[in-house]
């Protein structure tokens, strides 16, 4: 069994029968692929740290509206280093722990290593573009948010409220994430994805406009 297969098997064991289309095995694999792409462009990153951190970053996956949501990244980091203990030296374990702990927006932990910055960027790219739109609406459905305000979908004459409307989450959080990425490689990818999301907003507004 490959290293990645062992990591994935442990994640699936922890998840059990839980179903979350926005945080599934394919999400973890895409994040790892983004990490490799960004690391290649930036240079100097430890791929062993990034692989472990990418696959384990959501091993403890609490719902977005869970009162302890901000603790999920730390709990995931703790679980990862416990699983990896014995296979890596302490410095590598510490690097994996920090990368996972710092990846989360809600945890508000500064990413102080290159690996943590790359993982954070890679995970946040998943919130943008076509995949980001799909994941946003998936999560919104899980926690009971409406798709959009049918009377004013783009919040032209009302305050933004992403606790009520999924589409508002684009402006409240997702576009801001794109502006906060660490690496040039991630920013280049994000720019195209944000353009697509803005196009989606315009298309939706057109479809909702009276003929």
N, C-alpha and C positions, 0 to 999 in steps of 0.2 A: 504494500500500500504506500502510495506517495505521501509526502509530508502534507500536501494540501488536502488529500483525501482523508487523512487522519484528523486534520483540523475540522473539516466539514462534517465528518461523522460525529465528532464531539458536539458541534453546534446543533446538529439535528437531534442528537440525544437530549440535549438540554431543552430544546424547543418542544420536543414531544409531538403532541397532536395540535399544537397551536398553529393557527393559520393567519398569515399577514402578508397580503400580496405586495405591499410596499417594502417589506423587510423580510425577504426570502433568500434562498440560496443564490438565486441569480443576481440579486442585489449585491451580495457579498462578492461574487465573482466579478461583477462589473466594477466594483470599487477596487478590487485587486488589479484588474486590467488598467484602470485609470492610474493607479499608483505606479505601475510599471511604465506607462506612457510618460507620466510626468517625471519620474525618476530618471528615465533615459534622457529627457530633454534638459533636466537640471544638473544631473551628475552628482556623484558623491554620496548617494543614499545607500543605506544598508537594506538590501532586498529581503534578507531573512527577517528583519524587524518588520518591514512593511507587509510581507506576506502574512505573518502571524497576526499583526494588528488588523489588517484588512478583513481576514476571515473571522476573527473573533470580536470585531468592534460592536456588533449587535447581538452577542450571544445572550446577554440579559436584555430582553426587549420588552420594555414597559410601554403601555399605550400612551399616546401623546397627551391625553388628559389625565393620566395617573398622577396622584399627588406626589409620588416619589420619582417622577420622570427624570428630574435633574440628576438623580443618583445612578441612572442606568449605565452611563459610560464608566463610572468608577467601578460599579459591580462587574461590568463586562471585563474591565482591565484586571480586576482581582481574580476573576475566574480564569482568564487567559494565562496569567503567570503561574497560577496553581497547576494548571494542566501542563504547562511547558516546563515546569521546574524539573531539573535533572537533565534536560536536553540542551539548555543554553546557560551561559555564564550569567552572573548577577547583573552585569552591565547591560547585556542584551535584554534580560527580563525587565530591567528598569526602563529601557528604551521602549519596549513593547507596551508596558503599562502606561507610560506617559503619552504615547501616541494615541492609544485607545481613549484614555481619560480626557485628552484635549480635543478629540474629534467632535464632540457634541456641542451644538450651539447652546443648548440649555444649561450645560455644565459650566460654561463661561470660564474655562481654564485656558490660559494663554499657551499656544503651541511654541515651545522654546527650542525644539530640535527640527532638523530638516525632515526627518521621517514623520514627525507629528504634523508638520505643515503640509506635507504631501498627502497624508491620510485625510486630514481635514479638508483639503481642496478636493481630493478624489470623491469623498463622501458628499460634499456639497454640490459637485457637478451632477449628482444623481437627483438633485432637487430642481434642476433646470432643464429646459428643452422639452421634447416630446415625452421623454421618460419622466421628467419632473412634473409635467402636467398630469400624466396618468397617476403618478404616486400621490400627488396632492389631492386629487379627487378621490382616490382610494382611501386615504387616511381620513379625509373629511366625511366620507360615508360611514367609516367606522365610528366616528365620534358624533355623528348626527348634525353636521353642518349642512346647510343648503348649498346647492351648486353656486348660485349667484342671486343677487337681488334682481328679480325680473323687471322691476320698474326702472332701475338705474344700475345696470350691471357693472359699469366702470366707475361707479361712485362719483359721478359728475356733480351731483347736488346733495350729497350726503357724506357723513364721515365714513371712512373705511372701518370695517368691522370683520376681521377674519375669524372671530369666534362664532359668527353667524353664517358667513359666506366664504366658500372655498376660493372663489375667484379673487376676493380681496386679499388673500394670502400672498398673491403675486407681489402686490405693491407693499404690503405690510412687512414682509420678510424676505421673499425669494430674490427679488431684484437687489436688495441690500446685501444679501449673501454674495451675489456675483461681484459686487464692488469691494468685497473684503478678502478675496482670495490672495494667497501668499505668492504663488508661483506664476511666472509669465506663461508657461504652457497651459495651466488651468485657466488663466484669464482669457487666453485666445479661444479656447474651447467654449468658455462661458459666454463670450460675446455673441457667437453664432446662436447659442441656445436661448439667450435672452431675446435676440431679434425674433426668433421663432415664437416665443411666448407672447411678445407684443403683437405679432401678426395674428396669433390665435385670439387675443383680446379683440383686435379689430374685426376679425371674421365673426366672432361671436356677437359683437355689437351689431354688425350688419344683418346677421340672421335674425336678431331680435327686434330690429327696427321695423316699423309699419311699412308695408309696401306702398 
